[in-house]
């Protein structure tokens, strides 16, 4: 029933509104100050939003599961997953480039440092 449920809050988490049910279990999300957002999850699914998470556009990015994602205010983003994969985006998560880097167990969390 709650598989892939996405909710939204406009009052700092005091109340929540149902946005929709998507295709994946979502594991991580990241939001910029100007309303761009990304989320990543199982079955290789990712999604991006340009309106503070009110609506989402879905895509599939190859990994069996993406476990962590992070995005900076200038639209640079990174996400990490299993099968030795991580991916980066320079356009707020609309397009991604997948990179393979050896890890015995995969990657489960990542962050993006701002200089």
C-alpha positions in Angstrom: 0.0 0.0 0.0 2.8 2.5 0.8 5.3 1.2 -1.8 6.9 4.3 -3.3 4.7 6.8 -1.5 5.9 10.4 -1.8 4.7 13.1 0.6 5.3 16.8 0.8 5.3 19.4 3.6 5.2 23.2 3.2 5.3 23.9 6.9 8.6 22.4 8.0 7.2 19.0 8.6 4.2 19.9 10.8 1.7 18.5 8.3 2.2 16.3 5.2 0.4 16.0 1.9 0.3 13.0 -0.4 2.0 13.7 -3.7 1.7 10.3 -5.3 2.8 6.7 -5.5 5.8 6.1 -7.8 7.5 3.0 -9.1 10.2 2.5 -6.4 11.1 2.3 -2.8 12.8 5.6 -2.4 16.0 5.6 -0.2 17.3 9.1 -0.4 16.4 12.6 -1.5 18.0 16.0 -1.7 16.5 19.5 -2.1 18.1 22.8 -3.2 17.1 26.3 -1.9 15.4 27.2 -5.2 13.2 24.1 -5.3 15.1 21.6 -7.4 15.0 18.1 -5.9 16.2 14.6 -6.7 15.4 11.2 -5.2 16.8 7.8 -5.8 15.7 4.3 -5.0 15.3 0.6 -5.8 15.2 -0.9 -9.3 17.5 1.8 -10.6 14.8 4.5 -10.4 15.6 8.2 -10.0 13.3 11.2 -10.1 13.7 15.0 -10.2 11.5 17.9 -9.3 11.7 21.6 -10.2 8.9 22.8 -7.9 9.9 21.9 -4.4 8.7 18.3 -4.8 5.1 19.0 -5.8 5.6 17.0 -9.0 8.2 14.5 -10.1 9.6 13.3 -13.4 10.8 9.6 -13.3 13.8 8.0 -15.0 15.7 4.8 -14.7 19.5 4.9 -14.3 20.9 1.4 -14.6 21.9 0.3 -11.1 19.8 -2.3 -9.3 19.4 0.2 -6.5 20.6 3.7 -5.8 20.9 4.2 -2.0 22.2 7.8 -1.6 22.0 11.1 -3.4 23.1 14.7 -2.8 22.7 17.9 -4.8 24.2 21.4 -4.5 22.4 24.6 -5.2 24.2 25.0 -8.6 22.7 21.7 -9.9 25.6 19.4 -9.4 24.5 16.1 -8.0 25.9 12.7 -7.1 24.2 9.4 -6.3 25.6 6.0 -5.3 24.4 2.5 -5.5 25.2 -1.2 -5.6 27.3 -3.0 -8.2 30.2 -0.6 -7.8 28.3 2.3 -9.4 27.9 6.0 -8.8 26.5 8.6 -11.1 26.8 12.4 -11.4 24.7 15.1 -12.9 25.4 18.7 -13.7 21.8 19.7 -14.6 19.8 19.2 -11.4 19.4 15.4 -11.9 17.7 15.6 -15.3 20.5 13.6 -17.0 23.1 11.3 -15.3 26.5 9.9 -16.2 27.2 6.5 -14.6 30.7 5.7 -13.4 32.1 2.4 -12.1 34.4 2.3 -9.1 35.5 -0.8 -7.3 33.8 -1.5 -4.0 33.3 -5.0 -2.5 29.9 -4.1 -1.1 28.6 -1.2 -3.2 28.0 2.4 -2.0 25.3 3.2 0.4 25.6 6.9 1.1 27.3 9.9 -0.5 27.5 13.6 -0.1 28.5 16.6 -2.2 31.0 19.1 -0.7 30.6 22.7 -1.7 33.8 24.7 -2.1 
